[in-house]
């Protein structure tokens, strides 16, 4: 299960080690937001970096803002893999959309539409409580259906 940036990490694992990843649940995956392309950088700089730097003064702050252009993966999709990979990916996945600045709904929608073995939960799925319970049940069913095959002894 990958939450937030874990969604793109899970997709990268599916790309790099497809025989080792049985399935993935991408919960609120981050991705590029064309109308606010610096949202991830700004979020890191303004949200988690100050607390981290207070705890770790030994780590120097040298901003390395990566400029995303149309020729980079990050400018088009989920920062880690291309749309072409998503189209070809045969790993089952369950996508749990969100729609916040760093978790754009169109990215979740596109992952679910492109990946041939993708399923998607309802959105929004957190409220009301009975809908959240149904979504948790859907995730459990998905994970049970995609357990790794183990050798019998």
C-alpha positions as CSV (number, residue, x, y, z in Angstrom):
1,X,0.0,0.0,0.0
2,X,1.3,3.4,-1.0
3,X,0.0,6.6,0.5
4,X,0.7,10.0,-1.0
5,X,4.2,9.7,-2.6
6,X,4.0,6.0,-1.8
7,X,1.7,5.6,-4.9
8,X,4.4,6.7,-7.3
9,X,6.9,4.6,-5.4
10,X,4.7,1.6,-5.8
11,X,4.3,2.3,-9.5
12,X,8.1,2.5,-9.8
13,X,8.5,-0.8,-8.0
14,X,5.9,-2.3,-10.4
15,X,8.1,-1.0,-13.3
16,X,11.5,-2.1,-11.9
17,X,10.5,-5.4,-10.3
18,X,7.3,-6.6,-11.8
19,X,7.9,-10.2,-10.7
20,X,8.2,-9.1,-7.1
21,X,5.1,-7.0,-6.8
22,X,1.8,-9.0,-6.7
23,X,-0.5,-6.0,-6.5
24,X,-0.7,-2.4,-5.2
25,X,-3.1,-0.1,-3.4
26,X,-2.4,3.5,-4.4
27,X,-4.1,5.7,-1.8
28,X,-4.3,9.4,-2.6
29,X,-1.4,9.3,-5.1
30,X,0.5,12.5,-5.7
31,X,1.1,13.7,-9.2
32,X,1.6,16.7,-11.4
33,X,-0.9,19.5,-11.2
34,X,-0.5,21.7,-14.3
35,X,-2.3,24.7,-12.7
36,X,0.0,24.5,-9.7
37,X,3.3,22.8,-10.9
38,X,5.3,23.7,-7.8
39,X,2.8,22.4,-5.2
40,X,5.0,19.5,-4.1
41,X,8.2,21.5,-3.8
42,X,6.4,24.3,-1.9
43,X,4.6,21.8,0.3
44,X,7.9,20.2,1.3
45,X,9.7,23.5,1.8
46,X,6.8,25.0,3.8
47,X,5.3,22.1,5.6
48,X,7.7,19.3,6.6
49,X,11.1,20.9,6.0
50,X,11.0,23.5,8.9
51,X,10.2,20.8,11.5
52,X,12.8,18.4,10.0
53,X,15.5,21.1,10.0
54,X,14.7,21.9,13.6
55,X,15.2,18.3,14.5
56,X,18.3,17.9,12.3
57,X,20.3,21.1,12.3
58,X,23.2,19.0,10.8
59,X,21.4,18.8,7.5
60,X,22.0,21.8,5.4
61,X,19.2,23.4,3.4
62,X,20.3,23.6,-0.2
63,X,17.1,23.8,-2.3
64,X,17.3,21.6,-5.3
65,X,14.1,22.6,-6.9
66,X,13.8,20.4,-10.0
67,X,12.5,22.2,-13.0
68,X,9.9,20.1,-14.7
69,X,9.5,20.6,-18.3
70,X,7.3,18.9,-20.9
71,X,10.2,16.5,-21.6
72,X,10.2,15.1,-18.0
73,X,8.0,12.4,-16.5
74,X,7.1,14.6,-13.6
75,X,5.5,17.2,-15.7
76,X,3.1,14.8,-17.2
77,X,2.0,12.3,-14.6
78,X,3.0,10.8,-11.3
79,X,6.7,11.8,-11.0
80,X,8.0,8.2,-11.2
81,X,6.6,6.5,-14.3
82,X,5.2,7.4,-17.7
83,X,1.6,7.1,-19.0
84,X,3.0,4.5,-21.4
85,X,4.1,2.4,-18.5
86,X,0.7,2.7,-16.8
87,X,-0.9,1.5,-20.1
88,X,1.3,-1.5,-20.2
89,X,1.4,-2.4,-16.5
90,X,-0.1,-5.8,-15.8
91,X,0.1,-5.5,-12.0
92,X,-3.3,-5.3,-10.4
93,X,-3.9,-2.1,-8.5
94,X,-6.6,-0.4,-6.5
95,X,-6.6,3.4,-6.8
96,X,-8.1,5.4,-3.9
97,X,-8.5,9.0,-5.3
98,X,-8.3,12.3,-3.4
99,X,-8.5,15.9,-4.6
100,X,-6.2,18.1,-2.6
101,X,-3.4,20.3,-4.0
102,X,-0.8,17.6,-3.8
103,X,-3.2,14.7,-4.6
104,X,-5.0,15.7,-7.8
105,X,-8.1,13.7,-8.7
106,X,-7.2,13.7,-12.4
107,X,-4.0,11.8,-11.6
108,X,-6.0,9.1,-9.8
109,X,-8.5,9.0,-12.6
110,X,-5.8,8.7,-15.2
111,X,-4.0,5.9,-13.4
112,X,-7.3,3.9,-13.1
113,X,-8.2,4.6,-16.7
114,X,-4.8,3.7,-18.2
115,X,-3.7,0.7,-16.2
116,X,-5.5,-2.4,-17.6
117,X,-5.8,-4.2,-14.3
118,X,-6.7,-1.2,-12.2
119,X,-9.8,-0.9,-10.0
120,X,-10.9,2.3,-8.3
121,X,-12.8,3.1,-5.1
122,X,-15.5,5.6,-5.0
123,X,-14.6,9.3,-4.4
124,X,-14.9,10.7,-1.9
125,X,-14.5,7.6,0.2
126,X,-13.8,8.9,3.7
127,X,-17.3,10.1,4.6
128,X,-19.9,9.2,5.6
129,X,-18.7,6.5,8.0
130,X,-20.6,3.7,6.2
131,X,-18.9,4.6,2.9
132,X,-15.5,4.6,4.6
133,X,-16.3,1.1,6.0
134,X,-17.3,-0.1,2.6
135,X,-14.1,1.3,1.1
136,X,-12.0,-0.5,3.8
137,X,-13.8,-3.7,3.0
138,X,-13.1,-3.2,-0.7
139,X,-9.4,-2.7,0.1
140,X,-9.3,-5.9,2.2
141,X,-11.1,-7.9,-0.5
142,X,-8.6,-6.6,-3.1
143,X,-5.6,-7.5,-1.0
144,X,-7.1,-11.0,-0.2
145,X,-7.7,-11.6,-3.9
146,X,-4.1,-10.7,-4.8
147,X,-2.0,-12.5,-2.1
148,X,1.3,-13.9,-3.2
149,X,1.5,-17.5,-4.1
150,X,3.6,-19.4,-1.6
151,X,5.4,-22.7,-2.1
152,X,3.9,-25.6,-0.3
153,X,6.1,-27.5,2.0
